[in-house]
């Protein structure tokens, strides 16, 4: 027994939080697999949502969840992104390129722009409407839609 009751961990709560986090990640990956959102739209959604569990998703998971996108193409996209940044996966906190790494505020958007460049180069973004961003993205909230002046 611990000396302080507050030191005891409520395992039920931790397991529930883990299930909720896994479900959130799984739902986003399933939306990509279903073709409901593109990998880029998934990154935008994760950035805008502020949901920490989504930040644990690896970039290769997001890319390969897309229909017809294999591991080799995902590796090429990530390799290009890392080349632009003059970085390596081994220098990331987890040894993988995660959304937390891509969206880290300390990078000031450089990593996100490198992902965008790699996505465009490898055909993951082909049309302008696929580029849903706004001023200050991803660190500022999306602006509310304006009502047309009458």
N, CA, C and O of each residue as an XYZ file, in Angstrom:
600
protein
N       0.839     -1.193      0.000
C       0.000      0.000      0.000
C       0.871      1.240      0.000
O       1.937      1.264      0.616
N       0.420      2.248     -0.682
C       1.167      3.501     -0.701
C       0.838      4.308      0.547
O      -0.185      4.098      1.199
N       1.727      5.228      0.856
C       1.533      6.060      2.039
C       0.412      7.068      1.852
O      -0.255      7.447      2.815
N       0.205      7.495      0.640
C      -0.806      8.512      0.346
C      -1.872      7.923     -0.569
O      -1.546      7.358     -1.613
N      -3.141      8.047     -0.190
C      -4.206      7.505     -1.048
C      -4.206      8.116     -2.447
O      -4.624      7.466     -3.405
N      -3.739      9.364     -2.571
C      -3.723     10.009     -3.889
C      -2.656      9.418     -4.796
O      -2.681      9.647     -6.005
N      -1.714      8.658     -4.230
C      -0.674      8.022     -5.035
C      -1.194      6.798     -5.780
O      -0.593      6.349     -6.756
N      -2.309      6.270     -5.311
C      -2.868      5.080     -5.946
C      -3.490      5.460     -7.286
O      -4.172      6.478     -7.403
N      -3.249      4.640     -8.276
C      -3.740      4.911     -9.626
C      -5.038      4.153     -9.842
O      -5.131      2.959     -9.558
N      -6.013      4.846    -10.335
C      -7.284      4.204    -10.655
C      -7.133      3.522    -12.018
O      -7.271      4.162    -13.060
N      -6.852      2.238    -11.997
C      -6.607      1.487    -13.229
C      -7.801      1.507    -14.170
O      -7.632      1.507    -15.389
N      -8.989      1.524    -13.619
C     -10.185      1.562    -14.461
C     -10.203      2.836    -15.293
O     -10.512      2.804    -16.485
N      -9.872      3.954    -14.661
C      -9.832      5.233    -15.378
C      -8.757      5.210    -16.456
O      -8.990      5.652    -17.582
N      -7.581      4.695    -16.112
C      -6.497      4.630    -17.089
C      -6.867      3.744    -18.279
O      -6.584      4.089    -19.427
N      -7.488      2.622    -18.006
C      -7.893      1.728    -19.094
C      -8.966      2.373    -19.966
O      -8.957      2.220    -21.187
N      -9.879      3.087    -19.339
C     -10.919      3.788    -20.103
C     -10.297      4.858    -20.985
O     -10.644      4.977    -22.160
N      -9.380      5.639    -20.424
C      -8.707      6.682    -21.206
C      -7.933      6.067    -22.372
O      -7.918      6.620    -23.471
N      -7.301      4.940    -22.133
C      -6.548      4.271    -23.200
C      -7.484      3.802    -24.314
O      -7.182      3.965    -25.496
N      -8.636      3.213    -23.922
C      -9.604      2.765    -24.931
C     -10.125      3.941    -25.751
O     -10.266      3.832    -26.969
N     -10.410      5.053    -25.101
C     -10.908      6.239    -25.799
C      -9.836      6.762    -26.768
O     -10.147      7.114    -27.906
N      -8.589      6.812    -26.319
C      -7.494      7.283    -27.172
C      -7.308      6.361    -28.376
O      -7.171      6.831    -29.505
N      -7.303      5.054    -28.135
C      -7.152      4.093    -29.238
C      -8.318      4.206    -30.217
O      -8.126      4.104    -31.428
N      -9.527      4.418    -29.692
C     -10.701      4.562    -30.560
C     -10.579      5.813    -31.419
O     -10.913      5.777    -32.603
N     -10.110      6.914    -30.853
C      -9.963      8.161    -31.618
C      -8.956      7.976    -32.752
O      -9.193      8.412    -33.879
N      -7.834      7.327    -32.447
C      -6.830      7.082    -33.493
C      -7.384      6.144    -34.552
O      -7.205      6.377    -35.748
N      -8.055      5.084    -34.119
C      -8.633      4.120    -35.051
C      -9.690      4.739    -35.944
O      -9.753      4.439    -37.137
N     -10.520      5.599    -35.376
C     -11.564      6.259    -36.171
C     -10.962      7.135    -37.253
O     -11.438      7.135    -38.389
N      -9.911      7.890    -36.910
C      -9.296      8.752    -37.912
C      -8.671      7.918    -39.028
O      -8.815      8.246    -40.206
N      -7.979      6.843    -38.659
C      -7.380      5.971    -39.681
C      -8.459      5.317    -40.546
O      -8.272      5.153    -41.751
N      -9.576      4.947    -39.940
C     -10.662      4.339    -40.705
C     -11.270      5.335    -41.685
O     -11.637      4.955    -42.797
N     -11.383      6.594    -41.295
C     -11.899      7.627    -42.204
C     -11.000      7.763    -43.433
O     -11.481      7.992    -44.543
N      -9.695      7.621    -43.224
C      -8.763      7.679    -44.355
C      -8.958      6.444    -45.234
O      -9.050      6.554    -46.457
N      -9.020      5.279    -44.610
C      -9.189      4.019    -45.344
C     -10.469      4.030    -46.172
O     -10.492      3.557    -47.309
N     -11.525      4.574    -45.592
C     -12.817      4.651    -46.291
C     -12.827      5.679    -47.408
O     -13.755      5.702    -48.217
N     -11.814      6.525    -47.466
C     -11.779      7.585    -48.481
C     -12.602      8.800    -48.088
O     -12.819      9.692    -48.908
N     -13.066      8.847    -46.837
C     -13.850      9.991    -46.362
C     -12.969     11.222    -46.234
O     -13.393     12.328    -46.567
N     -11.743     11.036    -45.752
C     -10.764     12.116    -45.676
C      -9.459     11.629    -46.279
O      -9.165     10.433    -46.278
N      -8.689     12.561    -46.789
C      -7.367     12.237    -47.322
C      -6.365     12.240    -46.162
O      -6.669     12.752    -45.084
N      -5.188     11.678    -46.375
C      -4.177     11.757    -45.322
C      -3.893     13.208    -44.893
O      -3.734     13.479    -43.703
N      -3.830     14.134    -45.855
C      -3.593     15.542    -45.505
C      -4.752     16.096    -44.675
O      -4.525     16.785    -43.680
N      -5.974     15.804    -45.071
C      -7.131     16.273    -44.301
C      -7.123     15.687    -42.888
O      -7.567     16.338    -41.943
N      -6.625     14.472    -42.745
C      -6.520     13.850    -41.428
C      -5.517     14.606    -40.557
O      -5.751     14.808    -39.365
N      -4.408     15.018    -41.151
C      -3.413     15.802    -40.411
C      -4.020     17.130    -39.977
O      -3.841     17.564    -38.839
N      -4.741     17.774    -40.900
C      -5.396     19.041    -40.587
C      -6.415     18.843    -39.458
O      -6.478     19.641    -38.523
N      -7.201     17.783    -39.555
C      -8.214     17.506    -38.529
C      -7.562     17.252    -37.176
O      -8.039     17.746    -36.154
N      -6.483     16.491    -37.165
C      -5.787     16.206    -35.909
C      -5.211     17.486    -35.313
O      -5.277     17.697    -34.102
N      -4.649     18.336    -36.162
C      -4.079     19.596    -35.681
C      -5.156     20.506    -35.121
O      -4.971     21.135    -34.079
N      -6.273     20.573    -35.811
C      -7.356     21.469    -35.407
C      -8.099     20.960    -34.180
O      -8.628     21.753    -33.401
N      -8.141     19.649    -34.002
C      -8.928     19.081    -32.906
C      -8.296     19.315    -31.540
O      -8.994     19.446    -30.535
N      -6.984     19.365    -31.514
C      -6.301     19.506    -30.237
C      -6.345     18.250    -29.387
O      -5.963     18.280    -28.217
N      -6.809     17.140    -29.963
C      -6.886     15.877    -29.220
C      -5.501     15.239    -29.144
O      -4.950     14.807    -30.157
N      -4.954     15.184    -27.953
C      -3.603     14.650    -27.758
C      -3.432     13.213    -28.235
O      -2.369     12.885    -28.762
N      -4.433     12.334    -28.075
C      -4.223     10.959    -28.544
C      -3.904     10.873    -30.038
O      -3.174      9.979    -30.465
N      -4.441     11.788    -30.824
C      -4.189     11.756    -32.268
C      -2.731     12.082    -32.580
O      -2.210     11.649    -33.608
N      -2.077     12.827    -31.721
C      -0.694     13.218    -31.958
C       0.262     12.035    -31.885
O       1.400     12.125    -32.347
N      -0.191     10.928    -31.308
C       0.653      9.732    -31.235
C       0.665      8.947    -32.546
O       1.492      8.052    -32.720
N      -0.236      9.270    -33.465
C      -0.250      8.573    -34.757
C       1.053      8.856    -35.499
O       1.554      9.980    -35.512
N       1.581      7.808    -36.112
C       2.781      7.970    -36.929
C       2.370      8.415    -38.332
O       1.308      8.040    -38.828
N       3.218      9.213    -38.956
C       2.936      9.693    -40.299
C       2.795      8.528    -41.274
O       1.953      8.588    -42.171
N       3.587      7.480    -41.127
C       3.463      6.339    -42.028
C       2.113      5.643    -41.866
O       1.581      5.119    -42.845
N       1.543      5.621    -40.655
C       0.210      5.049    -40.460
C      -0.837      5.856    -41.228
O      -1.727      5.290    -41.864
N      -0.724      7.158    -41.161
C      -1.687      8.030    -41.830
C      -1.584      7.874    -43.348
O      -2.596      7.790    -44.044
N      -0.364      7.838    -43.845
C      -0.159      7.732    -45.300
C      -0.644      6.379    -45.809
O      -1.365      6.325    -46.806
N      -0.266      5.290    -45.153
C      -0.622      3.965    -45.655
C      -2.086      3.612    -45.426
O      -2.583      2.642    -46.000
N      -2.782      4.383    -44.597
C      -4.222      4.151    -44.427
C      -4.984      4.554    -45.684
O      -6.109      4.105    -45.902
N      -4.375      5.400    -46.508
C      -5.010      5.839    -47.745
C      -5.104      4.701    -48.737
O      -4.172      3.907    -48.863
N      -6.231      4.612    -49.451
C      -6.404      3.547    -50.439
C      -5.290      3.552    -51.484
O      -4.999      4.581    -52.093
N      -4.677      2.396    -51.682
C      -3.663      2.240    -52.717
C      -2.312      2.841    -52.392
O      -1.470      2.981    -53.279
N      -2.087      3.198    -51.140
C      -0.805      3.791    -50.770
C      -0.052      2.798    -49.890
O      -0.486      2.468    -48.787
N       1.075      2.335    -50.398
C       1.829      1.312    -49.686
C       2.951      1.861    -48.830
O       3.202      3.065    -48.788
N       3.618      0.945    -48.151
C       4.689      1.307    -47.222
C       5.878      1.954    -47.934
O       6.497      2.872    -47.396
N       6.199      1.479    -49.141
C       7.337      2.049    -49.871
C       7.095      3.526    -50.202
O       7.992      4.358    -50.068
N       5.886      3.831    -50.630
C       5.541      5.226    -50.943
C       5.558      6.078    -49.669
O       6.019      7.220    -49.686
N       5.061      5.524    -48.583
C       5.080      6.245    -47.311
C       6.520      6.530    -46.878
O       6.827      7.633    -46.426
N       7.396      5.545    -47.017
C       8.804      5.749    -46.658
C       9.437      6.834    -47.523
O      10.232      7.638    -47.036
N       9.079      6.854    -48.817
C       9.632      7.870    -49.712
C       9.160      9.271    -49.320
O       9.939     10.223    -49.350
N       7.890      9.392    -48.955
C       7.342     10.684    -48.519
C       8.072     11.146    -47.265
O       8.502     12.296    -47.181
N       8.212     10.255    -46.293
C       8.853     10.616    -45.028
C      10.330     10.921    -45.240
O      10.870     11.842    -44.627
N      10.983     10.154    -46.104
C      12.399     10.409    -46.402
C      12.574     11.794    -47.015
O      13.508     12.514    -46.662
N      11.681     12.172    -47.931
C      11.774     13.503    -48.535
C      11.546     14.586    -47.486
O      12.268     15.582    -47.447
N      10.542     14.388    -46.639
C      10.260     15.366    -45.587
C      11.473     15.543    -44.682
O      11.857     16.670    -44.369
N      12.075     14.436    -44.263
C      13.242     14.505    -43.384
C      14.436     15.125    -44.090
O      15.218     15.846    -43.470
N      14.583     14.851    -45.384
C      15.668     15.451    -46.163
C      15.516     16.978    -46.202
O      16.491     17.709    -46.032
N      14.298     17.445    -46.426
C      14.037     18.894    -46.445
C      14.437     19.513    -45.101
O      15.005     20.604    -45.050
N      14.131     18.805    -44.027
C      14.401     19.317    -42.678
C      15.833     19.063    -42.213
O      16.240     19.530    -41.149
N      16.599     18.314    -43.022
C      17.938     17.895    -42.636
C      17.891     17.194    -41.278
O      18.662     17.502    -40.369
N      16.963     16.241    -41.170
C      16.733     15.509    -39.923
C      16.704     14.012    -40.212
O      16.726     13.587    -41.367
N      16.654     13.230    -39.154
C      16.503     11.781    -39.269
C      15.450     11.323    -38.263
O      15.210     11.984    -37.253
N      14.827     10.184    -38.554
C      13.827      9.647    -37.636
C      14.431      9.332    -36.278
O      13.769      9.479    -35.251
N      15.676      8.901    -36.271
C      16.298      8.524    -35.005
C      16.452      9.723    -34.068
O      16.632      9.548    -32.864
N      16.381     10.927    -34.608
C      16.516     12.127    -33.769
C      15.179     12.633    -33.252
O      15.135     13.628    -32.529
N      14.078     11.958    -33.613
C      12.774     12.336    -33.069
C      12.638     11.728    -31.677
O      13.374     10.808    -31.321
N      11.706     12.240    -30.902
C      11.538     11.780    -29.518
C      11.206     10.292    -29.427
O      11.624      9.614    -28.489
N      10.450      9.787    -30.408
C      10.007      8.389    -30.354
C      10.745      7.480    -31.329
O      10.542      6.266    -31.316
N      11.594      8.050    -32.171
C      12.251      7.260    -33.204
C      11.379      7.100    -34.437
O      11.750      6.403    -35.381
N      10.211      7.753    -34.426
C       9.284      7.736    -35.555
C       8.787      9.155    -35.799
O       8.780      9.989    -34.893
N       8.373      9.417    -37.027
C       7.761     10.708    -37.330
C       6.285     10.590    -36.963
O       5.504      9.944    -37.661
N       5.928     11.221    -35.866
C       4.543     11.226    -35.391
C       3.914     12.585    -35.677
O       4.603     13.538    -36.041
N       2.601     12.660    -35.509
C       1.946     13.959    -35.669
C       2.440     14.936    -34.609
O       2.512     16.136    -34.872
N       2.777     14.454    -33.427
C       3.332     15.336    -32.398
C       4.618     15.982    -32.903
O       4.847     17.169    -32.668
N       5.452     15.222    -33.588
C       6.694     15.752    -34.156
C       6.392     16.763    -35.260
O       6.966     17.851    -35.289
N       5.495     16.398    -36.159
C       5.167     17.267    -37.295
C       4.552     18.587    -36.828
O       4.861     19.652    -37.363
N       3.681     18.502    -35.825
C       2.922     19.677    -35.392
C       3.531     20.398    -34.194
O       2.904     21.299    -33.636
N       4.732     20.023    -33.793
C       5.382     20.663    -32.647
C       5.507     22.166    -32.891
O       6.083     22.598    -33.890
N       4.967     22.950    -31.973
C       4.971     24.410    -32.124
C       6.375     24.988    -32.198
O       6.582     26.023    -32.832
N       7.335     24.344    -31.568
C       8.707     24.858    -31.583
C       9.305     24.834    -32.987
O      10.254     25.567    -33.265
N       8.768     24.013    -33.863
C       9.257     23.944    -35.245
C       8.689     25.081    -36.085
O       9.122     25.285    -37.219
N       7.728     25.823    -35.547
C       7.119     26.980    -36.213
C       6.560     26.652    -37.602
O       6.617     27.477    -38.514
N       6.030     25.463    -37.749
C       5.400     25.085    -39.004
C       6.341     24.539    -40.057
O       5.878     24.091    -41.106
N       7.649     24.559    -39.819
C       8.613     24.063    -40.812
C       8.374     22.596    -41.146
O       8.438     22.200    -42.310
N       8.099     21.792    -40.123
C       7.893     20.361    -40.359
C       6.609     20.116    -41.130
O       6.560     19.255    -42.009
N       5.582     20.865    -40.803
C       4.317     20.728    -41.514
C       4.480     21.128    -42.979
O       3.937     20.472    -43.867
N       5.219     22.195    -43.229
C       5.471     22.611    -44.618
C       6.288     21.555    -45.367
O       6.076     21.339    -46.560
N       7.210     20.903    -44.677
C       7.987     19.828    -45.309
C       7.083     18.653    -45.656
O       7.241     18.041    -46.712
N       6.143     18.333    -44.783
C       5.170     17.266    -45.070
C       4.324     17.667    -46.270
O       4.098     16.860    -47.172
N       3.860     18.901    -46.282
C       3.054     19.399    -47.401
C       3.823     19.276    -48.712
O       3.279     18.797    -49.707
N       5.075     19.704    -48.721
C       5.904     19.612    -49.925
C       6.047     18.161    -50.376
O       5.924     17.864    -51.564
N       6.306     17.256    -49.429
C       6.473     15.836    -49.765
C       5.160     15.235    -50.261
O       5.162     14.436    -51.197
N       4.048     15.609    -49.647
C       2.743     15.107    -50.093
C       2.462     15.539    -51.529
O       1.992     14.739    -52.338
N       2.746     16.791    -51.845
C       2.517     17.285    -53.211
C       3.446     16.559    -54.180
O       3.008     16.114    -55.241
N       4.719     16.437    -53.827
C       5.699     15.777    -54.704
C       5.343     14.325    -55.001
O       5.613     13.834    -56.096
N       4.748     13.647    -54.051
C       4.437     12.225    -54.221
C       2.977     11.978    -54.581
O       2.501     10.846    -54.497
N       2.266     13.028    -54.980
C       0.907     12.881    -55.488
C      -0.160     12.629    -54.444
O      -1.270     12.223    -54.788
N       0.147     12.861    -53.175
C      -0.874     12.672    -52.139
C      -1.806     13.876    -52.051
O      -2.911     13.779    -51.519
N      -1.356     14.993    -52.570
C      -2.204     16.184    -52.699
C      -2.095     16.596    -54.164
O      -1.006     16.859    -54.674
N      -3.250     16.645    -54.827
C      -3.227     16.952    -56.246
C      -4.039     18.180    -56.597
O      -3.784     18.824    -57.614
N      -5.010     18.510    -55.770
C      -5.892     19.614    -56.113
C      -5.882     20.655    -55.018
O      -5.722     20.330    -53.841
N      -6.053     21.911    -55.403
C      -5.994     23.012    -54.444
C      -7.009     22.864    -53.312
O      -6.730     23.254    -52.178
N      -8.180     22.305    -53.608
C      -9.180     22.178    -52.542
C      -8.755     21.192    -51.463
O      -9.332     21.178    -50.376
N      -7.745     20.363    -51.753
C      -7.222     19.454    -50.742
C      -6.408     20.191    -49.677
O      -6.102     19.624    -48.628
N      -6.060     21.444    -49.941
C      -5.212     22.210    -49.033
C      -6.039     23.071    -48.100
O      -6.098     24.290    -48.255
N      -6.665     22.446    -47.150
C      -7.475     23.163    -46.183
C      -6.586     23.677    -45.063
O      -6.276     22.944    -44.123
N      -6.181     24.922    -45.163
C      -5.408     25.572    -44.110
C      -5.934     26.988    -43.947
O      -6.731     27.448    -44.763
N      -5.503     27.678    -42.916
C      -5.945     29.050    -42.652
C      -4.776     29.798    -42.035
O      -3.801     29.176    -41.614
N      -4.855     31.114    -41.973
C      -3.762     31.877    -41.367
C      -3.502     31.402    -39.935
O      -4.423     31.298    -39.124
N      -2.247     31.119    -39.644
C      -1.878     30.650    -38.320
C      -1.997     29.151    -38.130
O      -1.679     28.644    -37.054
N      -2.456     28.414    -39.167
C      -2.580     26.964    -39.071
C      -1.221     26.369    -38.752
O      -0.233     26.858    -39.300
N      -1.097     25.395    -37.945
C      -2.121     24.701    -37.182
C      -2.248     25.234    -35.748
O      -2.988     24.677    -34.938
N      -1.535     26.296    -35.448
C      -1.464     26.766    -34.069
C      -2.604     27.693    -33.691
O      -2.858     27.906    -32.505
N      -3.297     28.248    -34.679
C      -4.455     29.099    -34.416
C      -5.712     28.350    -34.837
O      -5.694     27.570    -35.789
N      -6.788     28.592    -34.128
C      -8.062     27.932    -34.450
C      -8.547     28.361    -35.830
O      -8.254     29.462    -36.295
N      -9.283     27.481    -36.461
C      -9.859     27.801    -37.778
C     -10.857     28.937    -37.606
O     -11.611     28.970    -36.633
N     -10.858     29.862    -38.552
C     -11.830     30.956    -38.447
C     -13.245     30.438    -38.658
O     -13.467     29.466    -39.380
N     -14.180     31.096    -38.024
C     -15.587     30.724    -38.207
C     -16.036     31.193    -39.577
O     -15.589     32.238    -40.049
N     -16.923     30.427    -40.231
C     -17.417     30.867    -41.534
C     -18.153     32.201    -41.394
O     -18.936     32.397    -40.465
N     -17.890     33.108    -42.329
C     -18.547     34.402    -42.298
C     -19.885     34.315    -42.996
O     -20.042     33.615    -43.996
N     -20.823     35.020    -42.465
C     -22.141     35.105    -43.109
C     -22.043     36.182    -44.176
O     -21.428     37.226    -43.963
N     -22.642     35.928    -45.304
C     -22.602     36.923    -46.384
C     -23.360     38.171    -45.950
O     -24.449     38.095    -45.381
N     -22.754     39.322    -46.234
C     -23.421     40.597    -45.911
C     -24.572     40.792    -46.880
O     -24.441     40.548    -48.079
N     -25.689     41.231    -46.349
C     -26.859     41.415    -47.222
C     -27.127     42.852    -47.446
O     -28.072     43.201    -48.154
